[in-house]
């Protein structure tokens, strides 16, 4: 049984989610201690517990320590069972992070699956639905599995209540993916979404985005939606020939709309200035499918502690080489296995 330290590196929930995903695929059991030791509230929160229970159900695992605030967990996976599942976090915890846990196993399973995930769909410190649908899943499709996510109802913190339905058509073998050049710029667009909040919040955010990124009026959209509680998210899409990147910011009580939008604009400009096709958040998401495929490479911005911690966790389960090296430009190249660029 693998012995894992949940306090290593960034010390958050990613270590647990990656471990669960790879345990399901490899059949390797693990015990993890000091779960989320690097967080203000360590141990299993509701979304992490939902991820553990979802993984256990999908692969008929034997689990010990699956309780709220637990800082130790033992997970013994069984056989992956594709099918239709519904998982409800019960809070505004991130539904997309639950999906991140179980998708790797289901995308290489013996049959199709449909997941209904209830909770938060637009959470700070988690990949929002827009990132999943527009940036990550299209790249995953190029590797073989066809995964479609449909937003039934958005869910914002603190009310939650969102719902996403995910259809998964698996593949037997993942194809390698190379992203060394994003290609020419095709489209730029910014959307500000509000639920149960004044429209002028979104309009002010877009005015800031327009000024800082030099966008035109037709590249801006205000989106008013209905959800169980108030919420606000700003999304900037940068579509290039070979990849679409998505950058997001979330409205928070006491934070001016202009400040939220300015932060999204800075992140977008940092990505564009780096001349790398893959942004820092997508870089972290791509590691797992590439490692499962055994091959792949991409250029990105300077890797975060989140990414390097994920690399270390993957190495615990898979005998795969992952190399991070600087290039002659501002970009960093991450290579999994041996890949000849085409």
TORKOL-339992 format. One record per residue (C-alpha): x negated, z, y; chain. Coordinates in nm, 3 decimals. Each point is the difference from the previous one (the first is absolute). Example, Ala and Ser with C-alpha at 12.3 -4.5 7.8 and 13.67 -1.06 7.14 Angstrom:
# residues 2
R        u        w        v  cadena
R   -1.230    0.780   -0.450       A
R   -0.137   -0.066    0.344       A
END
This chain:
# residues 342
R        u        w        v  cadena
R    0.000    0.000    0.000       A
R   -0.132   -0.098    0.341       A
R   -0.061    0.290    0.239       A
R    0.072   -0.096    0.361       A
R   -0.060    0.181    0.329       A
R    0.287   -0.050    0.244       A
R   -0.205    0.136    0.289       A
R   -0.261   -0.275   -0.021       A
R   -0.044   -0.246    0.288       A
R    0.306   -0.015    0.222       A
R    0.167    0.261   -0.220       A
R    0.353   -0.142    0.021       A
R    0.274   -0.140   -0.218       A
R   -0.172   -0.335   -0.062       A
R   -0.222    0.156   -0.268       A
R    0.309    0.114   -0.189       A
R    0.189   -0.330    0.039       A
R   -0.294   -0.215   -0.110       A
R   -0.066    0.232   -0.296       A
R    0.364   -0.020   -0.112       A
R    0.003   -0.379    0.033       A
R   -0.320   -0.050   -0.199       A
R    0.092    0.261   -0.262       A
R    0.318   -0.198   -0.070       A
R   -0.195   -0.324   -0.040       A
R   -0.303    0.128   -0.193       A
R    0.174    0.269   -0.205       A
R   -0.261    0.253    0.112       A
R    0.115    0.359    0.048       A
R   -0.123    0.201    0.297       A
R    0.008    0.342    0.155       A
R   -0.027    0.028    0.376       A
R   -0.073    0.320    0.191       A
R    0.014    0.082    0.372       A
R    0.270   -0.262    0.062       A
R    0.010   -0.100    0.369       A
R   -0.244    0.278    0.085       A
R   -0.095   -0.183    0.319       A
R    0.351    0.024    0.146       A
R    0.158    0.270    0.216       A
R    0.261    0.054   -0.273       A
R   -0.192   -0.050   -0.329       A
R    0.157   -0.067   -0.338       A
R    0.289   -0.221   -0.103       A
R    0.253   -0.073    0.274       A
R    0.335   -0.156   -0.085       A
R   -0.121   -0.362    0.014       A
R   -0.303    0.078   -0.220       A
R    0.217    0.180   -0.253       A
R    0.237   -0.298   -0.004       A
R   -0.297   -0.230   -0.065       A
R   -0.115    0.221   -0.290       A
R    0.348    0.012   -0.153       A
R    0.048   -0.375    0.048       A
R   -0.330   -0.077   -0.173       A
R    0.084    0.242   -0.281       A
R    0.340   -0.159   -0.060       A
R   -0.130   -0.356    0.005       A
R   -0.277    0.067   -0.254       A
R    0.163    0.285   -0.195       A
R   -0.283    0.236    0.095       A
R   -0.052    0.365   -0.078       A
R   -0.056    0.192    0.323       A
R   -0.093    0.355    0.087       A
R    0.000    0.133    0.356       A
R    0.266   -0.230    0.149       A
R    0.137    0.249    0.250       A
R    0.021    0.018    0.378       A
R   -0.323    0.128    0.159       A
R   -0.182   -0.018   -0.334       A
R   -0.373   -0.064    0.048       A
R   -0.074   -0.078   -0.363       A
R    0.151   -0.265   -0.226       A
R   -0.057   -0.125   -0.354       A
R    0.128   -0.350   -0.082       A
R    0.000   -0.155   -0.350       A
R    0.143   -0.353    0.016       A
R    0.198   -0.174   -0.272       A
R    0.125   -0.359   -0.020       A
R    0.109   -0.187    0.314       A
R    0.376   -0.059   -0.010       A
R    0.122   -0.276    0.235       A
R    0.364    0.019    0.110       A
R    0.231    0.106    0.280       A
R   -0.082    0.328    0.174       A
R    0.124    0.199    0.296       A
R   -0.218    0.260    0.170       A
R    0.127    0.211    0.291       A
R   -0.255    0.209    0.188       A
R    0.277    0.208    0.159       A
R   -0.189    0.023    0.329       A
R   -0.154   -0.241    0.251       A
R   -0.310   -0.021   -0.222       A
R   -0.140   -0.352   -0.040       A
R    0.179   -0.222   -0.251       A
R   -0.279   -0.258    0.030       A
R   -0.258    0.252   -0.123       A
R    0.213    0.064   -0.308       A
R    0.004   -0.376   -0.055       A
R   -0.378   -0.010    0.046       A
R   -0.027    0.238   -0.297       A
R    0.214   -0.184   -0.255       A
R   -0.031   -0.366    0.106       A
R   -0.344   -0.065   -0.157       A
R    0.128    0.090   -0.348       A
R    0.331   -0.185    0.032       A
R   -0.161   -0.317    0.136       A
R   -0.193   -0.042   -0.329       A
R    0.274    0.137   -0.229       A
R    0.167   -0.189   -0.287       A
R    0.320   -0.068    0.192       A
R    0.160   -0.006    0.346       A
R    0.109    0.311    0.190       A
R    0.218    0.093    0.294       A
R   -0.066    0.310    0.207       A
R    0.233    0.165    0.246       A
R   -0.199    0.235    0.223       A
R    0.167    0.241    0.241       A
R   -0.173    0.196    0.278       A
R   -0.209   -0.101    0.299       A
R   -0.070   -0.371    0.048       A
R   -0.183    0.031    0.333       A
R   -0.236    0.298   -0.007       A
R   -0.307    0.085    0.202       A
R   -0.315    0.014   -0.221       A
R    0.166   -0.222   -0.264       A
R    0.042   -0.376   -0.041       A
R    0.342   -0.085    0.150       A
R    0.240   -0.247   -0.157       A
R   -0.108   -0.279    0.238       A
R   -0.364    0.028   -0.110       A
R    0.104   -0.005   -0.364       A
R    0.227   -0.303    0.029       A
R   -0.204   -0.216    0.239       A
R   -0.365    0.090   -0.065       A
R   -0.051    0.146   -0.346       A
R    0.257   -0.155   -0.236       A
R   -0.074   -0.366    0.098       A
R   -0.367    0.056   -0.094       A
R    0.102    0.170   -0.323       A
R    0.209   -0.306   -0.086       A
R   -0.314   -0.214    0.016       A
R   -0.141    0.221   -0.275       A
R    0.294   -0.070   -0.232       A
R    0.283    0.256    0.018       A
R    0.302   -0.090    0.210       A
R    0.123    0.310    0.181       A
R    0.289   -0.014    0.246       A
R    0.093    0.296    0.220       A
R    0.337    0.017    0.176       A
R    0.071    0.254    0.272       A
R    0.354    0.125   -0.054       A
R   -0.017    0.270    0.267       A
R   -0.292    0.125    0.212       A
R   -0.093    0.368   -0.013       A
R   -0.198    0.177    0.272       A
R   -0.148    0.349    0.023       A
R    0.153    0.259   -0.005       A
R    0.341   -0.120   -0.128       A
R   -0.125   -0.241   -0.269       A
R    0.287   -0.159   -0.190       A
R   -0.161   -0.343   -0.024       A
R    0.029   -0.225   -0.302       A
R   -0.215   -0.282   -0.136       A
R    0.071   -0.210   -0.310       A
R   -0.305   -0.154   -0.167       A
R    0.020   -0.277   -0.260       A
R   -0.314   -0.035   -0.213       A
R   -0.075   -0.307   -0.212       A
R   -0.325    0.093   -0.178       A
R   -0.294   -0.203   -0.119       A
R   -0.217    0.042   -0.308       A
R   -0.328   -0.039    0.188       A
R   -0.076    0.041    0.370       A
R   -0.185   -0.289    0.164       A
R   -0.302    0.071    0.223       A
R    0.057   -0.017    0.374       A
R   -0.253   -0.096    0.265       A
R    0.056    0.058    0.371       A
R   -0.318   -0.091    0.183       A
R    0.164   -0.199    0.278       A
R    0.345    0.050    0.150       A
R    0.022   -0.357    0.128       A
R    0.147   -0.113    0.331       A
R    0.252    0.208    0.192       A
R    0.354   -0.117   -0.080       A
R    0.229    0.254    0.164       A
R    0.006    0.326    0.196       A
R    0.309    0.213    0.032       A
R    0.096    0.351    0.109       A
R    0.321    0.181   -0.095       A
R    0.115    0.335    0.135       A
R    0.273    0.163   -0.206       A
R    0.222    0.290    0.106       A
R    0.265    0.193   -0.187       A
R    0.235    0.231    0.190       A
R   -0.228   -0.015    0.303       A
R    0.031   -0.181    0.336       A
R   -0.090   -0.369   -0.002       A
R   -0.231    0.045    0.298       A
R   -0.249    0.182   -0.224       A
R   -0.058   -0.321   -0.198       A
R   -0.004   -0.209    0.318       A
R   -0.269    0.218    0.158       A
R   -0.210   -0.017   -0.315       A
R    0.020   -0.378   -0.010       A
R   -0.090   -0.025    0.367       A
R   -0.319    0.192   -0.074       A
R   -0.078   -0.209   -0.309       A
R    0.062   -0.321    0.194       A
R   -0.238    0.101    0.278       A
R   -0.281    0.125   -0.224       A
R    0.013   -0.279   -0.260       A
R    0.103   -0.280    0.240       A
R    0.313   -0.092   -0.196       A
R    0.282   -0.221    0.125       A
R    0.366    0.101    0.023       A
R    0.085   -0.201   -0.313       A
R   -0.255    0.204   -0.196       A
R    0.195    0.322    0.060       A
R    0.311    0.138   -0.173       A
R    0.208    0.312    0.055       A
R    0.167    0.115   -0.321       A
R    0.283    0.256    0.007       A
R    0.087    0.139   -0.345       A
R    0.216    0.269   -0.158       A
R   -0.158    0.274   -0.205       A
R    0.090    0.363   -0.082       A
R   -0.208    0.129    0.290       A
R   -0.182   -0.106    0.317       A
R   -0.323   -0.196   -0.031       A
R   -0.232   -0.250    0.162       A
R   -0.269   -0.229   -0.135       A
R   -0.212   -0.270    0.166       A
R   -0.132   -0.280   -0.223       A
R   -0.254   -0.268    0.094       A
R   -0.046   -0.290   -0.243       A
R   -0.311   -0.218    0.006       A
R    0.062   -0.297   -0.227       A
R   -0.295   -0.218   -0.096       A
R   -0.031   -0.285   -0.249       A
R   -0.105    0.218   -0.294       A
R    0.126    0.346    0.092       A
R    0.249    0.192    0.213       A
R   -0.103    0.336    0.141       A
R    0.245    0.259    0.129       A
R   -0.068    0.284    0.243       A
R    0.249    0.277    0.070       A
R    0.063    0.295    0.228       A
R    0.273    0.263   -0.017       A
R    0.189    0.163    0.283       A
R   -0.033    0.378    0.006       A
R    0.173    0.266    0.203       A
R   -0.200    0.073    0.315       A
R   -0.212   -0.319   -0.023       A
R    0.066   -0.271    0.259       A
R    0.109   -0.342   -0.126       A
R   -0.287   -0.164    0.188       A
R   -0.252    0.220   -0.179       A
R    0.142   -0.089   -0.342       A
R   -0.017   -0.372    0.079       A
R   -0.349    0.022    0.152       A
R   -0.134    0.154   -0.321       A
R    0.142   -0.287   -0.206       A
R   -0.150   -0.251    0.241       A
R   -0.345    0.165   -0.026       A
R    0.010   -0.011   -0.379       A
R    0.105   -0.365    0.007       A
R   -0.279   -0.094    0.243       A
R   -0.255    0.189   -0.208       A
R    0.103   -0.206   -0.302       A
R   -0.017   -0.330    0.190       A
R   -0.340    0.084    0.151       A
R   -0.146    0.081   -0.342       A
R    0.057   -0.360   -0.118       A
R    0.089    0.131   -0.347       A
R    0.316   -0.115   -0.184       A
R    0.092    0.341   -0.146       A
R    0.081    0.306    0.213       A
R   -0.098    0.354   -0.097       A
R    0.337    0.100   -0.152       A
R    0.043   -0.319   -0.201       A
R   -0.360    0.039   -0.119       A
R    0.099    0.325   -0.167       A
R    0.313   -0.150   -0.158       A
R   -0.183   -0.300   -0.149       A
R   -0.261    0.205   -0.184       A
R    0.221    0.104   -0.289       A
R    0.142   -0.341   -0.103       A
R   -0.344   -0.158    0.036       A
R   -0.155    0.270   -0.217       A
R    0.271   -0.049   -0.263       A
R   -0.066   -0.375    0.010       A
R   -0.371    0.073   -0.039       A
R   -0.099   -0.242    0.274       A
R    0.062   -0.064    0.369       A
R   -0.158    0.026    0.341       A
R    0.100    0.019    0.364       A
R   -0.144    0.057    0.343       A
R    0.136    0.285    0.207       A
R   -0.083    0.235    0.283       A
R   -0.212    0.312   -0.054       A
R    0.152    0.177   -0.305       A
R    0.173    0.330    0.062       A
R   -0.053    0.323   -0.194       A
R    0.336   -0.080   -0.160       A
R   -0.145   -0.323   -0.142       A
R   -0.326    0.148   -0.125       A
R    0.187    0.288   -0.166       A
R    0.222   -0.254   -0.173       A
R   -0.310   -0.182   -0.125       A
R   -0.131    0.323   -0.154       A
R    0.333    0.071   -0.170       A
R    0.023   -0.351   -0.146       A
R   -0.347    0.039   -0.148       A
R    0.120    0.307   -0.192       A
R    0.244   -0.215   -0.200       A
R   -0.139   -0.354   -0.004       A
R   -0.341   -0.136   -0.092       A
R   -0.013   -0.234    0.296       A
R   -0.264   -0.061    0.263       A
R    0.111    0.044    0.363       A
R   -0.254   -0.085    0.267       A
R    0.040    0.057    0.374       A
R   -0.254   -0.182    0.216       A
R   -0.040   -0.098    0.362       A
R    0.000   -0.363    0.107       A
R   -0.177   -0.175    0.287       A
R    0.315    0.042    0.211       A
R    0.201    0.317    0.073       A
R    0.179   -0.043   -0.333       A
R   -0.067    0.186   -0.324       A
R    0.034   -0.171   -0.338       A
R    0.151    0.185   -0.295       A
R   -0.064   -0.165   -0.336       A
R    0.156    0.099   -0.330       A
R   -0.177   -0.131   -0.308       A
R   -0.189   -0.326    0.023       A
R    0.173   -0.266    0.207       A
R   -0.124   -0.341    0.106       A
R    0.152   -0.089    0.335       A
R    0.180   -0.336    0.013       A
END
